[in-house]
Amino acid sequence: MNNLRCWSADCQSARVVHRYARIGNPRSGTGLRRAHGFTLIEMTVAVVIFMLFISAVYGTYTAASKAITGTEEQQEVLQTGRVLLAQLNTELTSAYQSSSATVSTLYGEDSEDASDELQQDTLTLLTTAHAPYGDAPAGDLCQVKYEMSDGAQDEKPGLYVEESFYPDLEPEETTPAKRLLSPLVAGFNCKYLAAGGTEWETEWIDRTALPMAVRVELTLKPQRENAKPTILVSTANVKLATAPAAGGDNAFP
């Protein structure tokens, strides 16, 4: 009988030890923590660490997205500026003025309102190198007029062009419609160099001959608030600059 009691006591002790080893000592609180889950402090620390990780990932993504957007905008601005300057340079180098003309067929007006420090000049010329747009008639000569619009007259801001074709050297009776070239152009500035001159002039009005060279400055700006403008400059040498406007021995026909 005594042996049986000892064996039973040993079995109970073994179960108790096994239970303590499995869930810990109830008096120390370890077993209760493991049985009931994480504490509030542990959960708070985990949430803070997770939020810091998400913030770091989001910040990296936002910075990369802004960098990509800025690069794409800059590429669009540069491409637009190059195309417009190439078109203007081609037309200026092919400016036409007959030997019987008494007034220059190139007319450049300086902008009067420069409060925003962005020039909005007007350039009109007769050229042989203007490509017709759409269904416009194709002729040897075309009078083109480049001017800016600030959007005050129900127009989108940007650089516009007017096309007047002269198939028989006679002006059209209808008023040509303006066509938007690019809304990215915020400033249009032209300067003119007379034949034999040394200083650039801001306008070319009531002259008898074409200028020797024309320098065009385009200020382009992405359609986004607080975007930084980009300035592109090109100089075109006018072919007929050395020919007398009113005819002469070296005049072009």
PASEBA-1860 file (N, C-alpha, C; in nm, 3 decimals):
! residues 253
1> MNNLRCWS> 0.084/-0.120/0.000/0.000/0.000/0.000/0.087/0.125/0.000 ~ 0.189/0.125/0.080/0.277/0.241/0.084/0.345/0.264/-0.050 ~ 0.381/0.155/-0.115/0.444/0.169/-0.248/0.349/0.230/-0.349 ~ 0.221/0.193/-0.339/0.121/0.247/-0.431/0.103/0.396/-0.411 ~ 0.101/0.440/-0.284/0.086/0.582/-0.257/0.208/0.662/-0.308 ~ 0.323/0.608/-0.288/0.443/0.676/-0.337/0.441/0.690/-0.489 ~ 0.398/0.584/-0.553/0.391/0.589/-0.701/0.291/0.692/-0.749 ~ 0.176/0.702/-0.678/0.073/0.801/-0.715/0.123/0.943/-0.692
9> ADCQSARV> 0.198/0.963/-0.583/0.252/1.097/-0.555/0.356/1.136/-0.659 ~ 0.437/1.038/-0.698/0.537/1.067/-0.800/0.473/1.105/-0.932 ~ 0.363/1.039/-0.968/0.293/1.070/-1.092/0.235/1.210/-1.089 ~ 0.176/1.250/-0.975/0.120/1.386/-0.964/0.230/1.491/-0.974 ~ 0.343/1.464/-0.910/0.455/1.558/-0.918/0.505/1.573/-1.061 ~ 0.510/1.461/-1.133/0.556/1.465/-1.272/0.461/1.546/-1.358 ~ 0.329/1.533/-1.335/0.233/1.610/-1.413/0.245/1.759/-1.385 ~ 0.267/1.791/-1.258/0.282/1.932/-1.222/0.406/1.993/-1.288
17> VHRYARIG> 0.516/1.916/-1.281/0.639/1.964/-1.343/0.621/1.980/-1.495 ~ 0.552/1.886/-1.556/0.528/1.894/-1.700/0.441/2.014/-1.734 ~ 0.343/2.042/-1.651/0.256/2.157/-1.675/0.332/2.286/-1.659 ~ 0.418/2.296/-1.557/0.500/2.416/-1.539/0.596/2.435/-1.656 ~ 0.652/2.325/-1.702/0.745/2.336/-1.812/0.677/2.379/-1.941 ~ 0.546/2.345/-1.954/0.473/2.378/-2.076/0.421/2.520/-2.078 ~ 0.370/2.570/-1.962/0.310/2.704/-1.959/0.386/2.799/-1.870 ~ 0.490/2.754/-1.805/0.567/2.844/-1.720/0.515/2.847/-1.579
25> NPRSGTGL> 0.581/2.927/-1.499/0.544/2.937/-1.358/0.431/3.039/-1.343 ~ 0.313/3.001/-1.296/0.203/3.096/-1.283/0.237/3.210/-1.190 ~ 0.322/3.187/-1.091/0.353/3.293/-0.996/0.436/3.405/-1.058 ~ 0.519/3.370/-1.155/0.603/3.472/-1.220/0.529/3.549/-1.329 ~ 0.413/3.503/-1.374/0.336/3.571/-1.478/0.373/3.530/-1.619 ~ 0.480/3.451/-1.636/0.523/3.411/-1.770/0.420/3.324/-1.837 ~ 0.370/3.232/-1.765/0.270/3.140/-1.819/0.143/3.212/-1.856 ~ 0.102/3.308/-1.774/-0.020/3.381/-1.806/-0.003/3.465/-1.932
33> RRAHGFTL> 0.116/3.530/-1.953/0.139/3.611/-2.072/0.134/3.525/-2.196 ~ 0.196/3.410/-2.193/0.195/3.322/-2.309/0.057/3.267/-2.337 ~ -0.020/3.249/-2.233/-0.153/3.192/-2.251/-0.250/3.295/-2.307 ~ -0.235/3.424/-2.268/-0.331/3.527/-2.308/-0.285/3.612/-2.424 ~ -0.163/3.603/-2.483/-0.116/3.678/-2.598/-0.022/3.791/-2.562 ~ -0.007/3.896/-2.658/0.086/4.006/-2.640/0.025/4.114/-2.550 ~ 0.112/4.187/-2.487/0.066/4.298/-2.403/0.043/4.422/-2.489 ~ -0.019/4.525/-2.430/-0.049/4.649/-2.502/0.079/4.720/-2.545
41> IEMTVAVV> 0.183/4.717/-2.462/0.310/4.781/-2.496/0.373/4.713/-2.616 ~ 0.369/4.583/-2.619/0.426/4.509/-2.732/0.351/4.540/-2.861 ~ 0.220/4.547/-2.853/0.142/4.580/-2.972/0.171/4.723/-3.019 ~ 0.184/4.816/-2.925/0.214/4.955/-2.962/0.349/4.966/-3.031 ~ 0.450/4.900/-2.977/0.583/4.902/-3.038/0.579/4.842/-3.179 ~ 0.505/4.734/-3.196/0.495/4.670/-3.327/0.427/4.763/-3.428 ~ 0.320/4.829/-3.385/0.250/4.920/-3.475/0.339/5.038/-3.514 ~ 0.414/5.093/-3.419/0.503/5.205/-3.448/0.610/5.165/-3.549
49> IFMLFISA> 0.669/5.048/-3.530/0.771/5.000/-3.623/0.712/4.980/-3.762 ~ 0.591/4.926/-3.767/0.525/4.905/-3.897/0.496/5.038/-3.966 ~ 0.448/5.138/-3.890/0.419/5.268/-3.949/0.546/5.337/-3.999 ~ 0.657/5.324/-3.926/0.783/5.380/-3.972/0.828/5.315/-4.102 ~ 0.810/5.188/-4.113/0.846/5.117/-4.235/0.760/5.163/-4.353 ~ 0.629/5.176/-4.331/0.539/5.221/-4.438/0.573/5.364/-4.480 ~ 0.604/5.449/-4.383/0.639/5.588/-4.414/0.765/5.595/-4.499 ~ 0.865/5.513/-4.466/0.988/5.513/-4.543/0.964/5.467/-4.686
57> VYGTYTAA> 0.883/5.362/-4.702/0.853/5.311/-4.836/0.774/5.414/-4.917 ~ 0.674/5.477/-4.853/0.593/5.577/-4.923/0.676/5.699/-4.962 ~ 0.765/5.743/-4.872/0.850/5.856/-4.905/0.940/5.828/-5.024 ~ 0.997/5.708/-5.028/1.081/5.670/-5.142/1.002/5.666/-5.272 ~ 0.880/5.610/-5.264/0.795/5.603/-5.384/0.756/5.742/-5.432 ~ 0.721/5.831/-5.339/0.680/5.967/-5.377/0.796/6.043/-5.441 ~ 0.916/6.031/-5.384/1.032/6.099/-5.441/1.063/6.047/-5.581 ~ 1.057/5.916/-5.599/1.083/5.858/-5.730/0.978/5.900/-5.832
65> SKAITGTE> 0.851/5.906/-5.789/0.744/5.946/-5.880/0.761/6.092/-5.923 ~ 0.797/6.179/-5.830/0.819/6.320/-5.865/0.937/6.335/-5.959 ~ 1.042/6.258/-5.936/1.159/6.266/-6.023/1.125/6.222/-6.165 ~ 1.046/6.115/-6.178/1.007/6.067/-6.311/0.918/6.169/-6.381 ~ 0.822/6.226/-6.306/0.733/6.327/-6.364/0.810/6.450/-6.410 ~ 0.904/6.495/-6.327/0.985/6.610/-6.365/1.069/6.585/-6.488 ~ 1.124/6.465/-6.499/1.205/6.431/-6.616/1.120/6.428/-6.742 ~ 1.000/6.370/-6.733/0.911/6.365/-6.850/0.868/6.505/-6.892
73> EQQEVLQT> 0.837/6.591/-6.794/0.798/6.729/-6.827/0.913/6.804/-6.893 ~ 1.034/6.785/-6.842/1.150/6.854/-6.899/1.176/6.806/-7.041 ~ 1.161/6.678/-7.067/1.180/6.626/-7.202/1.077/6.683/-7.298 ~ 0.951/6.694/-7.252/0.847/6.751/-7.337/0.876/6.898/-7.367 ~ 0.921/6.972/-7.266/0.952/7.113/-7.286/1.067/7.130/-7.385 ~ 1.174/7.054/-7.368/1.288/7.065/-7.457/1.254/7.024/-7.600 ~ 1.175/6.919/-7.616/1.137/6.874/-7.749/1.049/6.978/-7.818 ~ 0.954/7.035/-7.743/0.867/7.139/-7.801/0.948/7.260/-7.841
81> GRVLLAQL> 1.042/7.302/-7.756/1.124/7.418/-7.787/1.211/7.395/-7.910 ~ 1.269/7.277/-7.921/1.354/7.249/-8.038/1.273/7.252/-8.167 ~ 1.153/7.195/-8.165/1.070/7.192/-8.286/1.030/7.333/-8.327 ~ 0.986/7.415/-8.231/0.944/7.551/-8.263/1.061/7.636/-8.313 ~ 1.176/7.625/-8.248/1.292/7.703/-8.292/1.339/7.658/-8.430 ~ 1.331/7.529/-8.459/1.370/7.481/-8.592/1.275/7.537/-8.698 ~ 1.145/7.541/-8.667/1.048/7.596/-8.761/1.072/7.745/-8.784 ~ 1.092/7.820/-8.677/1.118/7.962/-8.690/1.248/7.990/-8.763
89> NTELTSAY> 1.351/7.914/-8.734/1.480/7.933/-8.800/1.470/7.907/-8.949 ~ 1.397/7.803/-8.988/1.381/7.771/-9.131/1.305/7.882/-9.203 ~ 1.200/7.933/-9.141/1.121/8.037/-9.206/1.197/8.170/-9.212 ~ 1.274/8.201/-9.109/1.350/8.326/-9.109/1.463/8.323/-9.213 ~ 1.530/8.210/-9.224/1.637/8.201/-9.323/1.583/8.199/-9.466 ~ 1.452/8.176/-9.481/1.388/8.177/-9.614/1.294/8.297/-9.628 ~ 1.319/8.402/-9.551/1.237/8.522/-9.562/1.250/8.582/-9.702 ~ 1.138/8.632/-9.753/1.135/8.682/-9.892/1.097/8.830/-9.892
97> QSSSATVS> 1.165/8.904/-9.980/1.131/9.043/-10.006/1.168/9.075/-10.150 ~ 1.070/9.119/-10.227/1.095/9.147/-10.368/1.180/9.273/-10.383 ~ 1.240/9.285/-10.499/1.328/9.399/-10.525/1.251/9.530/-10.536 ~ 1.120/9.521/-10.564/1.040/9.643/-10.578/0.977/9.687/-10.447 ~ 0.995/9.613/-10.342/0.934/9.647/-10.214/1.004/9.767/-10.152 ~ 0.925/9.856/-10.099/0.980/9.974/-10.033/0.975/9.964/-9.881 ~ 0.909/9.863/-9.829/0.898/9.841/-9.685/0.936/9.696/-9.657 ~ 1.004/9.676/-9.549/1.045/9.541/-9.512/0.924/9.451/-9.490
105> TLYGEDSE> 0.932/9.331/-9.547/0.823/9.235/-9.527/0.833/9.163/-9.393 ~ 0.935/9.194/-9.318/0.948/9.139/-9.182/0.916/9.251/-9.083 ~ 0.827/9.221/-8.993/0.780/9.321/-8.898/0.788/9.261/-8.758 ~ 0.861/9.327/-8.671/0.876/9.278/-8.535/0.836/9.383/-8.434 ~ 0.739/9.351/-8.350/0.689/9.445/-8.250/0.725/9.396/-8.111 ~ 0.782/9.485/-8.032/0.821/9.451/-7.897/0.699/9.459/-7.805 ~ 0.696/9.372/-7.706/0.582/9.371/-7.613/0.587/9.493/-7.525 ~ 0.467/9.548/-7.496/0.458/9.667/-7.413/0.445/9.632/-7.265
113> DASDELQQ> 0.378/9.522/-7.236/0.354/9.484/-7.098/0.459/9.382/-7.056 ~ 0.554/9.424/-6.976/0.660/9.335/-6.928/0.658/9.328/-6.776 ~ 0.536/9.337/-6.718/0.525/9.336/-6.573/0.563/9.202/-6.513 ~ 0.539/9.095/-6.589/0.572/8.962/-6.540/0.711/8.917/-6.585 ~ 0.789/9.010/-6.647/0.924/8.984/-6.691/0.931/8.879/-6.801 ~ 0.819/8.852/-6.868/0.815/8.759/-6.979/0.773/8.836/-7.104 ~ 0.863/8.840/-7.204/0.834/8.913/-7.327/0.729/8.838/-7.408 ~ 0.640/8.914/-7.470/0.536/8.858/-7.557/0.535/8.936/-7.687
121> DTLTLLTT> 0.642/8.920/-7.764/0.659/8.995/-7.888/0.569/8.939/-7.998 ~ 0.564/9.015/-8.107/0.491/8.975/-8.228/0.586/8.978/-8.346 ~ 0.586/8.871/-8.426/0.676/8.860/-8.541/0.594/8.825/-8.664 ~ 0.607/8.906/-8.768/0.537/8.883/-8.895/0.640/8.885/-9.007 ~ 0.632/8.787/-9.095/0.727/8.781/-9.207/0.667/8.708/-9.325 ~ 0.724/8.733/-9.440/0.688/8.665/-9.564/0.798/8.565/-9.593 ~ 0.760/8.438/-9.607/0.860/8.333/-9.620/0.821/8.235/-9.729 ~ 0.919/8.163/-9.777/0.896/8.058/-9.878/0.907/7.919/-9.821
129> AHAPYGDA> 0.924/7.907/-9.692/0.951/7.776/-9.632/0.848/7.736/-9.527 ~ 0.729/7.796/-9.532/0.627/7.760/-9.433/0.545/7.642/-9.484 ~ 0.539/7.536/-9.407/0.462/7.418/-9.445/0.314/7.441/-9.411 ~ 0.223/7.419/-9.507/0.081/7.439/-9.478/0.031/7.338/-9.377 ~ -0.068/7.380/-9.300/-0.125/7.294/-9.196/-0.264/7.247/-9.240 ~ -0.289/7.117/-9.227/-0.420/7.063/-9.260/-0.451/7.076/-9.407 ~ -0.570/7.133/-9.437/-0.616/7.149/-9.575/-0.583/7.287/-9.631 ~ -0.490/7.357/-9.571/-0.455/7.490/-9.618/-0.391/7.480/-9.757
137> PAGDLCQV> -0.416/7.580/-9.842/-0.358/7.575/-9.977/-0.207/7.590/-9.972 ~ -0.141/7.517/-10.058/0.004/7.523/-10.065/0.045/7.626/-10.170 ~ 0.129/7.719/-10.132/0.176/7.821/-10.224/0.324/7.843/-10.209 ~ 0.379/7.925/-10.299/0.522/7.954/-10.292/0.554/8.048/-10.177 ~ 0.461/8.139/-10.148/0.483/8.237/-10.044/0.374/8.226/-9.938 ~ 0.411/8.260/-9.817/0.315/8.259/-9.706/0.357/8.365/-9.606 ~ 0.261/8.446/-9.567/0.286/8.543/-9.461/0.242/8.481/-9.328 ~ 0.334/8.471/-9.236/0.304/8.410/-9.105/0.323/8.516/-8.997
145> KYEMSDGA> 0.241/8.504/-8.896/0.246/8.597/-8.783/0.246/8.516/-8.655 ~ 0.349/8.535/-8.575/0.361/8.467/-8.447/0.333/8.568/-8.335 ~ 0.246/8.529/-8.245/0.213/8.616/-8.133/0.171/8.532/-8.014 ~ 0.181/8.592/-7.896/0.146/8.525/-7.773/0.003/8.561/-7.731 ~ -0.056/8.475/-7.652/-0.186/8.502/-7.592/-0.177/8.468/-7.444 ~ -0.230/8.558/-7.362/-0.228/8.536/-7.217/-0.356/8.472/-7.166 ~ -0.447/8.434/-7.257/-0.571/8.368/-7.216/-0.680/8.463/-7.175 ~ -0.663/8.594/-7.198/-0.763/8.691/-7.155/-0.884/8.695/-7.248
153> QDEKPGLY> -0.870/8.649/-7.373/-0.977/8.656/-7.471/-1.031/8.516/-7.504 ~ -1.063/8.441/-7.401/-1.119/8.306/-7.416/-1.029/8.217/-7.500 ~ -0.899/8.238/-7.489/-0.801/8.156/-7.558/-0.708/8.091/-7.456 ~ -0.656/7.979/-7.494/-0.558/7.915/-7.409/-0.427/7.994/-7.417 ~ -0.360/8.013/-7.306/-0.230/8.082/-7.312/-0.130/8.000/-7.393 ~ -0.043/8.069/-7.466/0.057/7.999/-7.544/0.096/8.080/-7.668 ~ 0.172/8.015/-7.755/0.219/8.077/-7.878/0.126/8.039/-7.993 ~ 0.078/8.142/-8.067/-0.014/8.121/-8.178/0.051/8.163/-8.309
161> VEESFYPD> -0.003/8.113/-8.420/0.044/8.150/-8.553/-0.076/8.178/-8.642 ~ -0.063/8.280/-8.726/-0.160/8.310/-8.830/-0.094/8.287/-8.965 ~ -0.166/8.223/-9.056/-0.111/8.188/-9.188/-0.193/8.256/-9.297 ~ -0.126/8.332/-9.382/-0.190/8.397/-9.497/-0.112/8.358/-9.622 ~ -0.174/8.276/-9.706/-0.105/8.226/-9.825/-0.127/8.321/-9.944 ~ -0.020/8.336/-10.023/-0.022/8.425/-10.138/0.011/8.344/-10.264 ~ -0.086/8.274/-10.321/-0.052/8.193/-10.439/-0.012/8.278/-10.559 ~ -0.068/8.398/-10.575/-0.036/8.485/-10.689/0.019/8.619/-10.642
169> LEPEETTP> 0.085/8.615/-10.524/0.140/8.736/-10.465/0.032/8.839/-10.433 ~ -0.091/8.792/-10.417/-0.201/8.878/-10.378/-0.250/8.835/-10.240 ~ -0.274/8.929/-10.150/-0.318/8.892/-10.016/-0.458/8.834/-10.016 ~ -0.483/8.746/-9.924/-0.615/8.688/-9.910/-0.712/8.790/-9.852 ~ -0.840/8.781/-9.893/-0.940/8.874/-9.844/-0.991/8.835/-9.705 ~ -0.991/8.711/-9.674/-1.042/8.667/-9.545/-0.934/8.679/-9.438 ~ -0.979/8.705/-9.317/-0.887/8.716/-9.204/-0.846/8.576/-9.160 ~ -0.719/8.548/-9.156/-0.678/8.412/-9.118/-0.705/8.384/-8.971
177> AKRLLSPL> -0.734/8.261/-8.942/-0.760/8.221/-8.804/-0.628/8.186/-8.734 ~ -0.624/8.214/-8.606/-0.505/8.182/-8.528/-0.507/8.034/-8.490 ~ -0.390/7.977/-8.488/-0.375/7.836/-8.451/-0.275/7.825/-8.338 ~ -0.312/7.752/-8.235/-0.224/7.734/-8.120/-0.111/7.638/-8.155 ~ 0.011/7.686/-8.137/0.127/7.600/-8.161/0.163/7.519/-8.038 ~ 0.170/7.585/-7.923/0.202/7.513/-7.799/0.160/7.596/-7.679 ~ 0.090/7.534/-7.583/0.056/7.604/-7.459/0.171/7.610/-7.360 ~ 0.282/7.545/-7.393/0.397/7.544/-7.303/0.481/7.671/-7.313
185> VAGFNCKY> 0.460/7.749/-7.421/0.538/7.871/-7.441/0.479/7.981/-7.353 ~ 0.561/8.034/-7.263/0.517/8.141/-7.173/0.577/8.275/-7.212 ~ 0.684/8.274/-7.291/0.749/8.399/-7.332/0.805/8.387/-7.471 ~ 0.792/8.495/-7.550/0.840/8.499/-7.689/0.910/8.631/-7.710 ~ 1.043/8.627/-7.726/1.122/8.749/-7.735/1.209/8.743/-7.861 ~ 1.203/8.850/-7.942/1.280/8.856/-8.066/1.367/8.981/-8.065 ~ 1.488/8.967/-8.116/1.580/9.080/-8.132/1.637/9.075/-8.273 ~ 1.672/9.193/-8.324/1.706/9.207/-8.465/1.840/9.280/-8.479
193> LAAGGTEW> 1.918/9.233/-8.576/2.048/9.292/-8.603/2.048/9.346/-8.746 ~ 2.065/9.477/-8.758/2.065/9.539/-8.890/2.195/9.509/-8.963 ~ 2.189/9.518/-9.096/2.310/9.495/-9.177/2.414/9.601/-9.143 ~ 2.531/9.555/-9.104/2.637/9.645/-9.063/2.625/9.694/-8.920 ~ 2.522/9.649/-8.850/2.502/9.691/-8.713/2.583/9.606/-8.615 ~ 2.597/9.659/-8.495/2.672/9.589/-8.391/2.588/9.559/-8.266 ~ 2.471/9.618/-8.256/2.386/9.600/-8.139/2.250/9.543/-8.180 ~ 2.198/9.457/-8.097/2.067/9.398/-8.122/1.958/9.499/-8.088
201> ETEWIDRT> 1.856/9.505/-8.173/1.743/9.595/-8.153/1.621/9.514/-8.109 ~ 1.536/9.576/-8.027/1.422/9.505/-7.969/1.301/9.501/-8.061 ~ 1.298/9.581/-8.168/1.185/9.580/-8.262/1.234/9.614/-8.402 ~ 1.150/9.577/-8.500/1.183/9.602/-8.640/1.057/9.656/-8.707 ~ 1.042/9.789/-8.705/0.921/9.854/-8.753/0.958/9.963/-8.851 ~ 0.879/9.971/-8.961/0.897/10.075/-9.063/1.040/10.077/-9.117 ~ 1.091/9.960/-9.149/1.224/9.950/-9.209/1.211/9.925/-9.359 ~ 1.314/9.957/-9.432/1.312/9.937/-9.577/1.378/9.807/-9.619
209> ALPMAVRV> 1.449/9.741/-9.529/1.520/9.618/-9.562/1.501/9.517/-9.450 ~ 1.531/9.395/-9.483/1.526/9.290/-9.383/1.646/9.300/-9.289 ~ 1.632/9.251/-9.168/1.748/9.249/-9.079/1.850/9.146/-9.125 ~ 1.972/9.162/-9.080/2.076/9.066/-9.115/2.059/8.935/-9.038 ~ 2.010/8.946/-8.914/1.990/8.827/-8.830/1.877/8.855/-8.732 ~ 1.814/8.748/-8.690/1.706/8.755/-8.591/1.734/8.651/-8.483 ~ 1.732/8.697/-8.359/1.753/8.606/-8.246/1.619/8.585/-8.175 ~ 1.580/8.459/-8.163/1.451/8.422/-8.103/1.477/8.354/-7.970
217> ELTLKPQR> 1.407/8.401/-7.869/1.419/8.343/-7.735/1.283/8.295/-7.689 ~ 1.273/8.166/-7.662/1.149/8.106/-7.615/1.162/8.070/-7.467 ~ 1.062/8.109/-7.391/1.053/8.069/-7.250/0.941/7.969/-7.238 ~ 0.974/7.846/-7.204/0.876/7.739/-7.194/0.860/7.697/-7.049 ~ 0.738/7.662/-7.014/0.708/7.627/-6.876/0.605/7.515/-6.873 ~ 0.631/7.408/-6.798/0.531/7.300/-6.787/0.401/7.352/-6.727 ~ 0.290/7.286/-6.762/0.159/7.327/-6.712/0.137/7.272/-6.571 ~ 0.220/7.318/-6.481/0.213/7.276/-6.341/0.252/7.395/-6.255
225> ENAKPTIL> 0.184/7.410/-6.142/0.211/7.523/-6.055/0.353/7.515/-6.000 ~ 0.415/7.632/-5.992/0.550/7.645/-5.937/0.656/7.572/-6.020 ~ 0.625/7.545/-6.146/0.724/7.479/-6.233/0.827/7.582/-6.280 ~ 0.951/7.540/-6.289/1.057/7.630/-6.330/1.059/7.643/-6.483 ~ 1.073/7.766/-6.534/1.076/7.785/-6.680/1.210/7.745/-6.740 ~ 1.208/7.715/-6.869/1.327/7.681/-6.945/1.338/7.777/-7.063 ~ 1.455/7.833/-7.084/1.477/7.931/-7.190/1.565/7.870/-7.298 ~ 1.518/7.875/-7.422/1.592/7.827/-7.538/1.611/7.942/-7.636
233> VSTANVKL> 1.729/7.953/-7.695/1.763/8.065/-7.783/1.819/8.011/-7.914 ~ 1.780/8.077/-8.023/1.831/8.042/-8.156/1.848/8.169/-8.238 ~ 1.952/8.173/-8.321/1.980/8.288/-8.407/1.974/8.244/-8.552 ~ 1.894/8.317/-8.631/1.879/8.285/-8.773/1.940/8.396/-8.856 ~ 2.021/8.359/-8.955/2.078/8.455/-9.049/1.984/8.469/-9.168 ~ 1.932/8.589/-9.189/1.837/8.615/-9.297/1.913/8.629/-9.428 ~ 1.871/8.555/-9.530/1.946/8.549/-9.656/1.943/8.682/-9.731 ~ 1.831/8.752/-9.726/1.816/8.872/-9.806/1.859/8.998/-9.732
241> ATAPAAGG> 1.931/8.984/-9.625/1.966/9.101/-9.545/2.055/9.199/-9.620 ~ 2.139/9.149/-9.707/2.233/9.238/-9.778/2.174/9.294/-9.906 ~ 2.051/9.250/-9.945/1.991/9.300/-10.068/1.913/9.427/-10.042 ~ 1.929/9.530/-10.124/1.852/9.655/-10.105/1.703/9.627/-10.118 ~ 1.624/9.690/-10.030/1.481/9.663/-10.029/1.411/9.728/-10.145 ~ 1.459/9.839/-10.193/1.390/9.912/-10.299/1.451/9.888/-10.436 ~ 1.527/9.783/-10.451/1.587/9.753/-10.581/1.724/9.809/-10.596 ~ 1.802/9.753/-10.685/1.938/9.800/-10.704/2.016/9.698/-10.785
249> DNAFP> 2.144/9.720/-10.795/2.226/9.632/-10.877/2.233/9.492/-10.817 ~ 2.235/9.481/-10.681/2.250/9.350/-10.617/2.120/9.298/-10.559 ~ 2.009/9.356/-10.604/1.880/9.314/-10.547/1.839/9.182/-10.602 ~ 1.768/9.106/-10.520/1.714/8.979/-10.564/1.584/9.004/-10.637 ~ 1.548/8.922/-10.734/1.423/8.943/-10.808/1.304/8.908/-10.721
END
